[in-house]
Amino acid sequence: MEQKNYLRVLDFTEYPGPRYCEQGNNSGEEFYHKKLNLEFKNALENNIKLTVDLDKTAGYASSFLDEAFGNLVFDFSLEKVKNNIEIISNEEKDWITMIFDMVMPDWEKRRNENKPPKKTQTHEAWYRFIGNTIECRKWL
Amino acid sequence: MALVDVYNNCTGIQSTGLNATHVLTIINIVVNGLIGIWLGFSFKKNYETTKSVKDYFINESKQLSLEYSEFTVLLCSKKISPSECLVWFKKMTKKIENHQSVLKLEFILEPKILEAHNKFKVEFTKTTFFNENFTKNKLDLPIDIQFLVNEHLSYFADANNKLVISIIKCKRK
């Protein structure tokens, strides 16, 4: 799995916002539904890694990253996400540790307990890994 | 003829009553004295260099503490927006990370200020209050959030004070 897809948060926004869409623009929820979900599904289908670059923005709220990467784990499982994602954050290296060591395990637990994430806006159908296939629909 | 005899003949030491042993002793004293003076000067120079380097890092640590205090004052006096907080957190992360990494190159110590700072950044920006008020121009912190901010300010100050003490006590690499 040498080939990689590349997703820069900067291409989504220079100013990442709060956790939910209802709390402000460029939220973690919005980033997940507009960018991360589709990009990760494409990487997974092509059996390549997705590199997410967090650098060059104005700064993050931890809740933005929690919501974005947490939803990813909820929809695709911890194993799939860990094996298929690489995160670059040279400017604030601590985000990588937080995402892998705190966010992902917490959301895997939430996935196992079947506690669905809150959606504060109606989203287009999105992808989820179910059984051995990737399905696309409006899950909530 | 031995080298010492030649030396004695040339310098007339025999006539003054000094023998080769005396000469070697004098040479020994002179050489040891010179080594002592050289060691003294090098130690003084090393000491002064280390002290200057330590003073520099201690001042940097004081500066970080000052910036932290100023930020919390702004935060608690409704003078800063959530977006500005994020910019400040990022700027401080870079500053503290740089300070710690250069310190680690120079001294044998384990600073914990970045850890304290990151904890504050994560805890504060994940609060419902911070997210719910994200679009506001100025944050008006409720009591519980003010308490959280002050608590983290104390953690940071504590980690920074411990770092300053470590800098004073530690050895240079």
Contacts between the chains, C-beta under 8 A, distances in Angstrom:
chain1	res1	chain2	res2	distance
A	15	B	83	6.4
A	16	B	86	7.8
A	17	B	134	6.0
A	18	B	82	7.5
A	18	B	130	7.5
A	18	B	131	4.0
A	18	B	132	7.9
A	18	B	134	3.8
A	19	B	126	8.0
A	19	B	131	4.7
A	20	B	131	7.1
A	23	B	131	4.9
A	23	B	132	6.0
A	23	B	134	5.1
A	23	B	135	7.5
A	24	B	131	7.9
A	24	B	134	4.0
A	24	B	135	4.7
A	25	B	135	8.0
A	58	B	83	7.0
A	58	B	86	6.2
A	58	B	87	5.4
A	58	B	90	7.0
A	59	B	86	3.5
A	59	B	87	5.3
A	59	B	88	8.0
A	59	B	89	5.7
A	59	B	90	3.6
A	60	B	86	6.6
A	60	B	90	7.8
A	60	B	125	7.5
A	61	B	82	7.5
A	61	B	86	6.2
A	61	B	125	3.7
A	61	B	126	7.1
A	61	B	130	6.6
A	61	B	131	6.8
A	61	B	134	7.7
A	62	B	121	6.9
A	62	B	122	4.3
A	62	B	123	7.9
A	62	B	125	4.8
A	62	B	126	4.5
A	63	B	125	6.1
A	63	B	126	4.7
A	63	B	130	7.4
A	63	B	131	5.3
A	66	B	126	6.6
A	91	B	90	6.9
A	91	B	93	7.6
A	91	B	94	6.5
A	92	B	90	6.2
A	92	B	93	5.0
A	92	B	94	7.8
A	93	B	97	7.4
A	94	B	93	7.1
A	94	B	114	7.5
A	94	B	118	4.4
A	94	B	121	7.8
A	94	B	122	8.0
A	98	B	118	7.9
A	98	B	122	6.2
